[in-house]
Amino acid sequence: MARRHANYWRQISDETIDDDIRTHQATAVEKHGANFSSSHELWAVLSEELEEFWDSVKKDDPDPQELVDLIVAARLGLLWLCERGRSKLPAVKSEYRL
């Protein structure tokens, strides 16, 4: 394994990975917004992030940051799809809510 990403590998652990992803997610939302214009755009973003990770793997230098970017894009995409799906549901009468 290449040493280019050694510092990043050392600082990530099971206890810190969620915070790292949330930090990168907040940065991505600031920079690009939290919504996608279409499911095609979501697919394109996910595809691009996966391709960037694959490029680093082919160079025998897997970049963990590319995986974080992929996870962030997937999380944002999932949140966007769920919100979009909720907005299409019929309204529920208040007496039936739990």
Backbone bond lengths (Angstrom), bond angles and torsions (degrees), N, CA, C in turn:
res aa  C-N    CA-C-N  psi(-1)  N-CA   C-N-CA  omega(-1)  CA-C   N-CA-C  phi
1 M - - - 1.456 - - 1.520 108.96 -
2 A 1.279 115.03 138.46 1.461 120.38 -179.63 1.529 110.27 -68.72
3 R 1.307 115.31 155.25 1.456 120.63 -177.81 1.526 112.88 -95.00
4 R 1.323 118.01 -0.45 1.462 121.04 -176.24 1.523 111.94 -57.42
5 H 1.318 117.78 -34.75 1.456 122.19 -176.16 1.535 112.61 -105.86
6 A 1.309 116.89 17.42 1.461 121.07 -173.98 1.519 112.91 -57.85
7 N 1.329 118.21 -41.99 1.466 119.93 -179.00 1.517 110.91 -63.84
8 Y 1.319 116.94 -40.07 1.464 119.87 178.86 1.525 110.43 -65.49
9 W 1.324 116.49 -43.11 1.469 120.15 179.17 1.523 110.90 -59.50
10 R 1.335 117.14 -38.58 1.461 120.81 -177.72 1.522 112.99 -68.47
11 Q 1.328 117.47 -33.85 1.462 119.24 -173.79 1.524 113.66 -86.71
12 I 1.320 119.16 -11.57 1.462 121.36 -178.76 1.528 109.43 -93.99
13 S 1.320 114.30 132.00 1.463 120.51 175.47 1.524 107.47 -143.82
14 D 1.292 116.50 174.48 1.461 121.11 179.04 1.527 110.77 -59.00
15 E 1.329 116.76 -31.65 1.466 120.83 -178.80 1.533 112.50 -77.64
16 T 1.330 117.70 -25.44 1.467 120.17 -173.43 1.521 114.16 -106.41
17 I 1.315 118.04 -14.41 1.465 119.77 -171.64 1.531 112.48 -63.59
18 D 1.338 117.95 -39.36 1.464 119.80 -179.53 1.518 111.71 -64.01
19 D 1.322 117.15 -41.04 1.466 120.62 177.58 1.528 110.59 -63.73
20 D 1.326 116.27 -40.98 1.460 120.48 179.69 1.529 110.25 -62.75
21 I 1.318 117.13 -43.72 1.464 121.26 179.66 1.529 110.10 -64.74
22 R 1.328 116.76 -43.86 1.477 119.53 179.33 1.531 111.63 -62.65
23 T 1.311 117.08 -39.82 1.462 120.87 178.04 1.529 110.59 -62.36
24 H 1.329 116.18 -46.24 1.462 120.02 179.15 1.533 111.02 -67.25
25 Q 1.315 116.55 -33.17 1.462 119.94 177.89 1.528 110.28 -65.57
26 A 1.323 117.05 -44.48 1.469 120.49 178.64 1.526 110.72 -60.88
27 T 1.313 116.89 -40.56 1.460 121.09 177.83 1.526 110.84 -63.89
28 A 1.329 116.77 -42.75 1.466 120.80 179.36 1.523 111.48 -64.22
29 V 1.328 116.92 -39.68 1.470 120.71 179.11 1.524 109.97 -65.98
30 E 1.328 117.22 -41.91 1.468 120.71 176.59 1.520 111.38 -59.34
31 K 1.316 115.07 -42.75 1.459 120.61 -174.34 1.529 112.88 -78.77
32 H 1.349 117.49 -42.11 1.467 121.16 -171.12 1.525 114.21 -118.16
33 G 1.330 117.61 -10.63 1.463 120.22 -174.09 1.532 110.22 88.36
34 A 1.333 115.62 167.90 1.463 120.37 -175.07 1.518 112.75 -97.63
35 N 1.328 117.56 -6.13 1.453 120.17 -175.15 1.516 111.79 -111.16
36 F 1.310 114.16 155.15 1.453 121.57 173.67 1.523 106.92 -108.29
37 S 1.320 117.13 151.29 1.462 119.41 -179.25 1.527 111.21 -78.34
38 S 1.329 116.74 -21.06 1.467 120.36 179.35 1.526 108.94 -164.83
39 S 1.313 115.25 167.24 1.467 119.04 175.71 1.530 110.12 -67.32
40 H 1.330 117.43 -26.06 1.465 120.61 175.78 1.530 111.02 -66.35
41 E 1.324 116.55 -38.93 1.460 119.66 177.14 1.530 109.98 -65.83
42 L 1.321 116.98 -41.84 1.465 120.89 176.88 1.522 109.97 -57.33
43 W 1.332 116.82 -48.33 1.466 120.46 178.81 1.525 110.65 -58.56
44 A 1.332 117.19 -42.89 1.463 120.89 -178.71 1.531 111.67 -63.18
45 V 1.324 116.82 -41.22 1.467 120.75 179.45 1.532 110.05 -65.62
46 L 1.324 116.83 -46.57 1.473 120.28 178.61 1.528 110.63 -61.24
47 S 1.315 115.85 -43.47 1.457 120.63 179.63 1.525 111.49 -61.40
48 E 1.335 116.08 -42.74 1.459 120.55 179.11 1.529 111.25 -63.57
49 E 1.322 117.08 -44.48 1.468 119.93 -179.79 1.529 111.12 -64.64
50 L 1.320 116.75 -40.05 1.463 119.96 178.01 1.527 110.65 -65.69
51 E 1.320 116.33 -40.72 1.462 120.58 178.80 1.532 111.33 -63.35
52 E 1.327 117.03 -38.64 1.463 120.07 178.20 1.528 111.01 -64.85
53 F 1.335 117.15 -39.48 1.465 118.87 175.93 1.524 110.03 -66.28
54 W 1.320 116.95 -43.45 1.461 121.12 -179.54 1.522 110.45 -60.36
55 D 1.332 117.92 -39.75 1.465 121.13 177.12 1.528 110.97 -59.13
56 S 1.333 116.89 -41.63 1.463 119.25 179.52 1.533 111.09 -68.93
57 V 1.319 117.24 -33.58 1.472 120.93 177.86 1.526 109.78 -66.95
58 K 1.326 116.91 -42.83 1.471 120.60 -179.63 1.525 111.43 -62.63
59 K 1.335 116.63 -26.67 1.468 120.95 177.38 1.525 111.38 -85.47
60 D 1.335 116.20 5.97 1.466 123.00 -176.99 1.535 110.84 57.87
61 D 1.313 114.77 37.04 1.461 121.67 -179.78 1.534 108.65 -143.72
62 P 1.357 117.29 63.43 1.473 119.14 -175.60 1.525 111.86 -57.98
63 D 1.314 114.61 126.90 1.457 121.39 -175.28 1.532 109.65 -98.01
64 P 1.325 117.75 110.78 1.470 120.20 -179.38 1.524 112.47 -62.03
65 Q 1.325 117.32 -27.67 1.456 120.23 178.87 1.524 110.74 -63.11
66 E 1.314 117.25 -33.94 1.461 120.30 177.98 1.528 110.68 -66.16
67 L 1.313 117.46 -34.67 1.468 119.90 175.51 1.521 110.79 -68.50
68 V 1.313 117.36 -39.59 1.469 120.46 176.70 1.525 109.23 -61.40
69 D 1.330 117.13 -43.66 1.467 120.54 178.40 1.525 111.23 -60.90
70 L 1.331 117.01 -39.35 1.462 121.34 178.05 1.529 110.93 -65.33
71 I 1.322 116.78 -43.19 1.465 121.43 178.74 1.528 110.34 -63.00
72 V 1.324 116.49 -43.57 1.467 120.44 179.35 1.526 110.16 -61.69
73 A 1.320 117.32 -45.41 1.466 120.39 179.05 1.528 110.60 -62.37
74 A 1.328 116.82 -40.17 1.467 120.25 179.54 1.529 110.96 -66.69
75 R 1.321 117.21 -42.09 1.478 120.53 178.20 1.519 111.27 -62.90
76 L 1.320 116.18 -47.01 1.466 119.68 179.18 1.529 110.59 -63.09
77 G 1.323 116.12 -39.99 1.462 120.06 178.07 1.511 111.94 -64.29
78 L 1.306 117.40 -42.13 1.465 121.21 178.74 1.525 110.59 -63.93
79 L 1.318 116.97 -44.96 1.466 120.27 178.13 1.528 111.10 -61.73
80 W 1.330 116.42 -41.96 1.457 121.10 179.51 1.531 110.95 -64.03
81 L 1.342 116.64 -45.56 1.467 119.81 179.25 1.529 111.90 -63.17
82 C 1.316 117.18 -41.61 1.466 120.83 179.74 1.530 110.81 -64.99
83 E 1.323 117.04 -42.78 1.456 120.32 178.20 1.524 110.47 -63.95
84 R 1.294 115.56 -42.01 1.469 120.69 178.25 1.530 110.75 -62.74
85 G 1.336 116.73 -40.87 1.460 120.58 178.35 1.517 111.95 -66.95
86 R 1.346 116.42 -40.45 1.466 119.75 178.72 1.519 111.50 -63.17
87 S 1.317 116.93 -36.59 1.466 119.86 -177.75 1.527 111.55 -69.20
88 K 1.318 118.00 -17.78 1.465 121.79 179.84 1.529 112.70 -93.56
89 L 1.333 116.81 -8.19 1.459 120.04 179.68 1.522 110.00 -75.48
90 P 1.329 116.14 146.60 1.468 117.70 176.05 1.529 110.15 -67.12
91 A 1.314 115.61 152.02 1.460 120.59 179.35 1.518 109.43 -65.38
92 V 1.332 116.50 144.29 1.460 122.11 178.73 1.512 107.91 -101.95
93 K 1.327 115.84 133.33 1.460 119.99 179.39 1.524 108.53 -65.58
94 S 1.311 116.03 140.66 1.465 121.43 -174.02 1.517 112.51 -60.10
95 E 1.334 119.99 -31.11 1.474 119.97 -177.75 1.531 111.71 -70.88
96 Y 1.319 117.43 -13.39 1.469 119.87 179.78 1.529 112.48 -98.04
97 R 1.294 117.21 -5.41 1.471 119.78 -179.55 1.516 109.44 -75.37
98 L 1.305 114.56 147.44 1.461 120.42 178.15 1.510 111.11 -88.92
